[in-house]
Amino acid sequence: MSPKGTGIAEDDSSREKAIPRELKVMILAAFIIAIGYGIITPILPQYTADFGVGAFAVSAVISAFGVFRLIFAPLAGKLTQRLGENPVYVVGILIVAVSMFATAFAPSYELLLIFRSVGGIGSTFFTVSAMAYIARKSPPRIRGRVAGAYASSFMIGSLTGPLMGSLLVAFGQRVPFLVYGFALVAAAAVVAVMLRASRIEDRRTKDTREFATVSKAWADPSYRAALAAGFVNGWTSLGVRNSLVPLFAAAAFTGGAWFLESEQLAGVVLTAFAAGNVAVVLTLAKRSDSWGRRPPLIVGFSVAGVTTACLGLAPEPWILVLLSLIAGAGTGLLVPAQQAAVADIVGEGRNGGSVISTFQMTQDLGAIVGPLVAGLLVDQVGYVWAFGLSGLIMLVGAAAWAAAPDTLPRGASTV
């Protein structure tokens, strides 16, 4: 598949710059989910460590979630094609909600591992279906803007979530997981109620849609670049950052006489990452509709890679916070552009469940391998090597996109 077949000039109506209502509903749901996800992110590694396990076992909980996302991604793609995006989305969210309630009362490390694994099934269901829905419904000329709005809603929620989690943990370690569970139920209700008319219409037309196949997408070097970049982003941004950064922040500066306790610093560091991400997404993400997808991808991976490699060298807490802020800004450049690029490849109105689930699988594979390898490095040689390798891995994403053509042809956008 060439960039010319991505559907950029598919319809004059695509010149409309307003984001469709149904996509606004998905953006709102993403915001609700993100608040809950942000709440548990700084808590989960410490919650797991309290079972008396080491860094590798803590990372295994993060990776188990990714393993089950990886295993069930093909099923998520098939169900999305067969049943439609909305039903799969709602069911997936409810599965994660149940897993959160169970996690809150896990009596042992082994059961905690199982509950988080089940959560991975629901997570891949709602992630693949959401991406497929957005790719199908996004007007071609504002895909970067839609991807930026979706990413910013998630990151704004993630921005407030870690701070809320740091406050909620004062009421007990179970509370953040319960709050996340209820947030997921609320998100499922929003989508089920507000997209009912869209769901009925989609059910009528789903058998007439053209399918975007993995075999055709694989022929496009940009899709292969997206898969490689998805793997390295999963390794660092989704895996290592969520598993090791909170542990490093809590352990490296113990007794450092800073104005925050080491446990609270973990939440501040993750919030700084989200703040940098949101700042860039809100201001620059939509520019991929005029600049093209490659420039923000190359710059974003490069910035995130260099700053991640330096995390383990941070001599003071404020430097760790600053590096996380800059890394978040780099990620804010790359994530919306990458989502828009995959949507370009799928094309407007096409059912891209299998193409998107394959892309999701590469990210999940990175999120599985990354924390395990980095966790082993921490146990054996320390955080400096773990973050150094993770930063170098991110630079592979920049190289992959530097060698691939842009999915947005020159002159295709009016933005």
N, C-alpha and C positions, 0 to 999 in steps of 0.2 A: 504494500500500500504506500503510495506516495503522498506527500503533503498536499498535492493537488486534489486528492480524493478525500480530503477530510471534511468537506462540506462547508467551507468558508463562504462560498457564494451561493448557498443553497436556496435562499429565499429573500425577496426584498424586505419582508417583514422583519428579518434579522437585524435591520438597521435600527430598530427600536432599542433605546438604551435603558428602558425601565426593566428592572428585574421582575420576572413573572411572580404572581402572588404565591403560587405553590412552592416556588423556590424560597420565598421569604419565610414560609412556614418551616421548611427544612432548616433554614438558617436559625430560626428561633429555637427549634428543637436542639440543634447543635450547641447553642448557647447554654441551654438548661443542662444538657449532658456534660458539657465541659466544666461547669461549676463543680458538679459532683466529682468528676474525674480529677480535677485539680485539688479537691479537698483530700482525696486519699493518696495522691502521688507522693507527698513528702512523708506520709505516715506509714505506708505499707512496708518499706524496707526496715524501718525501726520496729514495727509491729511484728514482722517476721523474725527479726533478730532476737526478739524477746523470748522466742521459743528455744533459745540456746544454740543457735546454728551460726555458721560462719558466712563470709561474704559470698562464697560459691553457692551455698544453699539459699541465701537471700536472692541472688541473681536467678536461681533456678525457678523461683516463684514467678518472677517477671517473665522468664523464658517459657515457662509452662503455659502461661496465658497466650504467648505468641505461637507455641507449638500447636495448640488446638485451633487457633485462628488459621494457621497454615494448613492443617489437615482438613478443616471443614470449609476452606475457601472455595474449592471446586463445587461443593454442594450448594454453597451460598449462591454461586453464579448460576447454577442450573435451576435452583428454586426461583431466583429472580426472573429468569427467562420464562419459566413455566407459570408462576403464580402472579408475577408482577412485583414491582419494587416495594410498594407500600405495605402489603401484608408481611413480607419477609422482614422489613424494617421494624415493624411494631413487635413482632414475635421475638426478634433478636434483642431488642431493648429489654423486654420483660424477662428473658433468660438471664441477662446480665444483672437485672435488679434482684432476682432470686438468689443469684450467686453472691451478691453483696450482702444480703441479709444473712446468708449462711456463713460468709467470711467473718462477719462481726462476732459470731459465736463459735468460731472454730476452736475445738478443744485441744488440737494437736497440730504440729507442723504438717504431718502427712495429710490430714483433712483440709488444712488451709490450701495445700498444693492442689488437691482435688477440686475444691470449690473455685479457685482461681482458674483452673483449667476449663471447667464448665463455662465460666464467664467468657472465656475465649471463643467458645462456639457462638454465643449470642453476639459477641462483639463483631465477629467477621460477618455475621448475617446482616447486622444493621449498617456496617461500614460499606460493604460491597453494594448493597441495595441503594444506599444513599448516593454513593458515587455514580452508580448507573443511572439513577433518576436525574441527578444534576446534569450528567453528560447528555442525556436524552432531551431534557427540557431547556438547556441553556441556549439562548440565541447565539449563533456562531461569533458575531462581532463583539460580544461582551463577555466571552467566556472567562477572560482574565479577571474582569470585574466581579463576576459571579463567584469564581473560585476564591478571589480575595475576600469577598463578603462572607463566604462560608468559613474560610480559614480564620478571619478576624473574629467572627462570633465565637468560634471555638477557643481562640486564644484569649479573648477578653474574659470569657468564663474561666479559662485556666489561670488568668492573671489574678483574679480574686479568690479562686479556689484554694491555692496553697496557704494564703493568709488565713482564710476561714478555717482550714484544716488545723493550722497551728493553734487557733483559738478553741476550736471544738475539742481538741484532744485533751484540754483541761478538764472536760467533763467525762473523760474516759476514752480509751483507745477504740472502743466499739462504736462510739457515736459517729465519727466521720463516715464509716462504712454504711451505717443505717441512713444517714442523710443522703449519701450517694444513691442508695437503693430507692428512696422516695423520689429523688430528682429524676431518676430513670422512668419511674412509673408516670410522673407528670409529663415527661417528654413523649412517652408512648401515647398518652391521652391526647396531647396537643395534635399529634400527627393523625391519629385515628379519627378525631372529630373534625378537624379543619380541612383535611384532605379527602373527605368522604366522596364529594362530587368528582374530584380528580380520579379517585380510585375506581369509581363506577365507569367513568369514561375510558380509563386505561384498560379495564377488563373487556370492554367492547372492541377495542382496537389492537390488543396485544398480538393477535394471530396474524395481523396484516403488516406488522413491522418487519423491516429488514434487520438481519442479524449481523453484527460485527464479529468476525471470527478471529480466533487467535492465529490461525495459519496466515491469514491475510495481513494481520497486524504485524506479525513477526517479520514479514518481508520488508517492512518499513524500518530503516536503521534508527529512526527517532524512537520507535517503540522499544527497540533493543537497548537504546541509551536510557530510556525511562526505567526499564527493568533493572539495569545495572545501578542506576542512581537511586532507585527505590530500595535496593538491598543495602547500600551504604547509609542511606538516610535512616532506614530501620535500625541498623547496627548502632548508630550513635545517638540520633535524636530521639528515637522511640525506645531504645533498649538501654544503652549505657547511661544516658542522662537520667532516666527515671530510676535506675537501680543503684548506680554508684555515686552520682553527684550528691544525693542526700546523705549517704553514708560518709562520704569524704568531708562534707561540710560539718557534719556532726562530730567527726573524729579528729580532723586535722587541727582544729582550733580550740580544742578543749582547754579551758583555763586561760584563754587568750585575753581576758579582761576586756572584751568588746562589750558594747551595750546590750547585746542579745546573748541568750544562752545558745550553746552549740546546736541544740535540737531545733530552736527557732530559726537559726541561721539557714537550715536546710530549706525551710519554706521561703525565706527571703531570696535565696539564690534561684530557686525555681520560678519565683515571681519575677525576678529581674530578667530571666530568660524570656518569660511570657511577655513582659513589658516591651523588650526590644523587638520581639516578634510582632506584637500588635502595632507598635509605632510604624514599622515598615509596611506591614500589610495594609494599614489604613491609608497610607500616603502613596505607596509605590506599586502595590500589587496589580492594580488595574492597568498600569503602564505596559504590561506585557501584551496588551491588545494593540499597542502602537509600536513598541520596541521590538516585539517578537518574544518568543519563549526562551531562546538560548541565552541572551545576555544576562538576565536576572538569575538563571540557573547556574551559569558558570561563576558569576560573582558570589552568589549566595553560598554555593558549596565551598568556594575558596575561603571566604570569611569565616564560615562556621567551622571549617576544618582547622584553620590556623589557631583560632581561639580555643577550640576544644583541646588541641594538643598542648596548650599552655596551662590548662586548668590545674593539673597536678603540681605545677611550679609556683602557684600563687602563694606569696609569702605572708599575705595579710587577708583577712576576711573581705575587706572592701575591694581588693583586687579580684578576688574570686567572684564577687558580685558584678564588677565591671566586665570581666571576661564573659560571664553568663549573659549579660545584657547585649554585648556585641554578637555573641554566638546566636542569640535569639533573633537579632536583626538579620543576620545572614540566612537563618532558617525562614524568616518572614519573606525573604526574596524568593527562595527556591520552591517552597511548598505550593503556593498558589499557581506559580508558573508551571510546575510539573503537573498539577491537576488539570490545568487548562490544556496542556500539551496532550495528555491522555484523552481528554474530551475531544480535542481536534481529531485525533486518530479514530475515535469511535464514530463521531459525526452526529449531527443533530437528528433526532427522531429515530435513531437506530438502537436496537437492544444490544447493549455492550456488556452484558453480565459476565461472560466468559473472559473477555479481554480485560475487564477491570479486576475480576477475581484473580487472574494470573498476575497482574501488576501488584495486587494486594499481597499475594503469596510471597513475592520477592521481598517486599518490605518486612513481612512477618518473619521470613527466614533470617533476615538481617537482625531483627529484634530478638531472635532466639540465639543465634550464634554470638552476637556482640556481647551481651551481658555475661555469657558463660566464659568466653575467652578472656574478657576484661576482668571478670571475677577471679579467674585462675591467676592472672597476672598480678592482681592486687595481693592475693594470698602469698604469691611466691616472690615478687620483686617490688611491689608497691604501686601506688596510684599514678606516679609519674609515667611509668611505662604503659599502664592501661589507657590513660587519656592520650598519650602520645600516639599509640597505635590507632586509636579511634579517630583522632584528628587526621592522620594520614589516610585512613580509609575514606573519610569524607572527600578528600581531594580526588579520589578515583571518580566520584560523581561529576566533578568539574571537568575532568579529562574526557569522560564518556560523552558529555553534551558538547564539548568543544569539537569532537570528531563527528558529530551527527548534524544533519540538516534541521533547520527550524520547521516546526509544524505549522507555523503561521506564515504563509507566503507574503512577500513584500507587496505593499499596496493593498492588502486584503482588508485592512481595518480603516474605519472612518473615525475612530476614537481620537 
